[in-house]
């Protein structure tokens, strides 16, 4: 809604670098115990021990479907609505709207051993992101002036990832080079 307060001109370019937060927001865990466990490591260690080592924990785990995730279709609708609202506003003001689907560690075509270990340490989360991300990517890439950044780290010899989606200096440099290449036609 704040975007609607900004006056734009034909010289303005609005870039939506989108993907990882929207993918994460589209995943719903069915019970509050698992949601807490995903946010706090100590809760996860405690609940995992309880669920594995006690009869009550075993029954509770099965009753709550702990660890099972679903994809929230409403989240995609909200993302699509927000993208279209922003695009419509920017273009009605004469500006250029550019959407870019973000890379993350699971989009790398030939993951390095560090990235494979990261994936393996995250339980079922990578598989759910793998299910969500193509749908989200299609939504973003269906827009005019959209670009796919999912493979921009494929040629790097070392991993730019600090975690599954945040990158170090080399990752930011790759993103900046990609942005220059994508945005150059809008600047000329």
Secondary structure by P-SEA (a helix, b strand, c coil): cccccccccccbbbbbbccaaaaaaacccccaaaaaaaccaaaaaaaaaaaaccaaaaaaaaaacccbbbbcaaaaaaaaaaaaaaaaaaaaacbbbbbbbbbcccccccccaaaaaaaaaacaaaaaaaacaaaaaaaaacccccccccccccccccccccccccccaaaaaaaaaaaaaaaccccc
